[in-house]
Amino acid sequence: MKTLFFIFMTLCIINLCFPKFGWYLRYGWISRGETEPSPPYMAITRMTSLLMLLVAFTLVVA
């Protein structure tokens, strides 16, 4: 369970710090770098990553 938590936390932190990397892994390879993620997409991705980190920490502490 701790390994799964560590992987989840690592992915959330990467997505929080580098949301463009996550976008590229999901959508960017299709367009081969011709498009970029929109600013609202970047903001929503960061907010949801932060929310998931808070939920994960809350569940671990509880």
Summary of the structure (lengths in Angstrom):
residues: 62
radius of gyration: 13.5
end to end distance: 15.1
largest distance: 44.9
contacts: 143
relative contact order: 0.17
helix: 84%
strand: 0%
